[in-house]
């Protein structure tokens, strides 16, 4: 998947899960991410399937998660434990790409399938 994050194009390799496949079906799409305590969060336009996918409470910095409770994509700024809640991980981004967002309160992300 390719993404244009705050004007910078990057490639994101999604993990092969039903949730990631579900996300690919709704592309292309644009999302507004907003800064929260330990993450950037964008409310999705479509609920994604989380049935039969690994879920975790221990969220890793620089990773993209789907929160089915909020129907939101979440990009982590820090490692954080959200027990008892859980999310499914969609991808890990480079530390450099996430660090380039430091200080932003909000930014726009355009997601598209990178396959022609």
Helices and strands as residue ranges (DSSP letters): E 2-5, E 8-11, H 18-25, E 29-35, E 39-43, E 58-59, E 63-67, E 72-76, E 80-81, E 88-92, H 95-99, E 106-112
